[in-house]
């Protein structure tokens, strides 16, 4: 056991959330695997039970208690890293279907093992978002695309919105001082077929400021997007 259930219960209760015994066991197993695999693969620098519980698990689940995800939603987590936010969210909301996308194969190997051990039924894809988003079966098929502090928001929109079907959402999870990113992303959002629908500010129990930025897909994304990384860097939208 890595995480004390009483500590997790207290932490989640402060966010008005409840963790049942099965969810707790899966989260604790997740924490054990995270610590063990981190010895050979760089997954995260935050490895204390408190940090894993609050800055990984609660930080993945709490925002989606503030933003509704429909039952059975199909979700892709872009640049998922060690599986945040999609895997804790799947543990909390077992009805959703998750696809985990990351450019580092070592992380994908971890996620494949995690999915198998925790029975998450996740599709794990090794590749770059700018390549996978052009492939049939992935482009504009998801109800939700998520990303947690992966890149500056205008670039993140170009990575993520092509995965989202019309009527769906790209949900960006950001830290404090997100106003500059939101302002800078207005043009990119419009070009890519989106509209900023909601901005929800909230805090973790330790006081860390967070923002959920929900961008609704209102029209199809032009086929030339996403561009390659070099083009994004040289000429951001």
N, C-alpha and C positions, 0 to 999 in steps of 0.2 A: 504493500500500500504506500503510495506516494502522497496522496492528498487525503487529509482527514475529512470525513463526510460532514462533521459538525462545522468545520471551517468553510467548506463549500456551501453548505446550507445557509449559513449566516451571510456569506458574501452575496449569494443569489437572492436571498430574501430582501436585502437592502435595495436590490433592483426590482423587487416585487415579482420575482421568478421562483419557481419551485423545481427541484431536481428529484426525480424518483430514484428508487434503488437501482434499477437497471441502467438508467442514464448515468448515475454516479459511477457504477462499476465500469462502464465503457469509457467515461472520461478519465478515471484513474488508470485504466489500462493504456489509454492514449498517452497520459503523462509518463508512464513507465517506458513506453516505446520511444517517446520523444527523447528522454534522457539517455537511453541506451544507444539509440541510433546516432545521437548527436556526438558520440565519441568518435565516430568514423565519417559522418557527413555533417557539414555545417548547416544545421537547420535553424537554430535560434541561439541568441545569447541570453535569453531569459529562461532560466531553468529551475529557479526555486519554486517550491510548491505554491507559494503565494503569487508569484509572477505568472506561472502557468495558469493558475485558476482565474486570476483577474485579467491579466493583459493578453492572454490567448483565448481562454474558454469563454469567460463572461464577455470579453470584448468582441467575440464573434457572434454571440447569441443575443446580447442585449439590444443592439440596434434593430434587429428583426422582430423584437417585441414592440417596437415603435413604428414599424413599417410592415404592412400586411403582405404576406406571401400566400397566394392561393393554394388550396389543397392540391397535392400532386404536381406542383410546379416543377418545370425542368430548368435547372440552374447550372451555369458554367462559372467556375472560379478561375479567373485569369491571373497568372503569376501566383499560383496558390501557395508556393513555398512548402511549408510543413503542413498545409491543409487548412489554413485559416483564411476566411471564416467558414468555408463550406463544411468541413468535417464536424466541428462542434455543433454547427447548425443542424446537420443531418442527424446527429445523435439526439438533439432536442426536438427535431421535426422529422420523424422517420418517413413521413409520407412523401417528401420531396425526392427528386432524382438529381444526383450531382455528377458533374463532369469536372475533373481536376486537370488543369493545364499548366505545365511548367516547362521551362526551357532546359532545365538541368536533369539529366537522366537519373542521377543518384537520388534526387528528391522524389522522382517518380517511382523508383524502386521502393523507397520508404512508404510512399502513399499506397502502392499496390499491396504491400504487406499489411499496412494499417487497415486498409479496406477489407482485406481477407480476415484478419484477426478480429476486427470489430463488427464484421458483417454489415458493411456500409453499402455494398453493391455499387461502388463508385467506378465510373469510367475514368481511367488515368491515361493522360495523353502527354507524351514527350514531344515538344515542338514549340515554335515561336508563334505568338498570337497573330502576327502579321502574315504568317503562312497558313495556319490552320483556318483562319477566318475566311479564306478564299475557297475552302474545300466544301464540296457538296456534303450535306449531312451535318454540317456545323454552322454554316452561314444562315443567319436569320431564322434559327429554329428554337431559340431558348426564350423562356418566359422572363428569365432574369440572368444577367451577367453581373458578377461581383468582382471587386478588386479592393484590396486592403493596402493602401499606402504604397502602391507599386511604382508609380511615376507621377509626374506633374499632370494635373487633370486634363488639359487639352490633348496631351499625348495619350493618356489613359482612355479618353473617349474614342480616339481613333482605333486603339487596340480592341475595345470592348463593344462598342455599339454595333459593329457589323455582325456580331453573334446574336443579337437580340431581334426577335420578330416584332413586326409592327403591333403596337399595343402592349409590348413588354417593357421592361425597365433595365437600365444599367444603374446599379447601386454602387457608388464609390464610398468607401469608409475612410475618412480622413481625420487627422489630428487637429490640434488648435491652429488658429490663424489660417483657416481655409478660404477666407474671403477673397484673397488675391487670386487663388486658383480658380475660384468660381467666376470671378470677373474675367479672367484671361481665357476661360473656356467657352464663352458665349458664342463666338464665331464657329468654333469647332463643332459644338453641339448642333447648331443650325445646319451646317454643311452636311453633317453625318446623319441627319434625319431625326434629331432629337429635340426635346424641350425640357428644360429644368422644371420639374414638377413640384419637388419638395426639398427643403433643406431643414433637417432636424438636428438641432444642437442638443447634446446631452453630456453627461459626465459619468465616469466610472466611480465606484464608491471611494477610491483614493483621491478623487478630485481631478484626475486627468480629463481635459476637455476633448470632446470628440464631435464629429459632424458626419451625418449621413446625407449624401447628396443623391437624390433619386431623379434620374433623367429618363423621361418617357420616350419611347420610340414612336414617332408619329408618321414617319414615312420611310420608305426603303433607303438604304445606304447605297450611294453610287458604287458601281462595281470596281472602280479603281482604288477604293479604300478597303482595308488599311494599306498604306504605302509601306515601302521598306523603311527600316530604322534610320538609314542615312537621310532619306528624303524628309522624314518626320523631324529630324534634328535640324537640318538645313533650312527647311521651310515649314515651320509649324503652322497649323491651320489657325 
